[in-house]
């Protein structure tokens, strides 16, 4: 099937929001800006989110990978991924102000962009 051009445009806007929020300083996505090595790589963020939902230590409220991605952006302390590139992921490293830094539409497209990475 031919991808919906509106969805493709929103995904591209999400990629721009990812760059605007300086996510590249800590996270890596192949061919997207700098390649951070602090937080987990997000090349397959949909699959990563789905795996975290199945993790028995997960105590958040998300039911879908998209909800998990939103929750991880807005409240990163809810659930830490076990391993980051430099060792165990540590609490307090990811900023908690993205809800104030990004407009609601930017947050929506950022989640859509990350969910598109499979």
C-alpha angles and dihedrals in degrees: 000000000000112000115247107256091216091055091046090052091050091049089052089049088052090053088053090050088051090055094041091054088052092237086151089071090074108010132059128219115169112258095005114115121284118358109235120203103196104079129038119289111259101202089115099026095150091057091042090053092047090052092050091053088057092048109111091220092060109113101167128113101245118119100180133043089249091054090047092052091051091048092048090053097045100036109017093172092068091083130359120207107237100233132040125177093268097042133283114008109251129218118247096028099102114069116250098205101082090109088064097034097053126055113237091254091052091050090049093051092044090056090046091051094049091046089053091061105093 
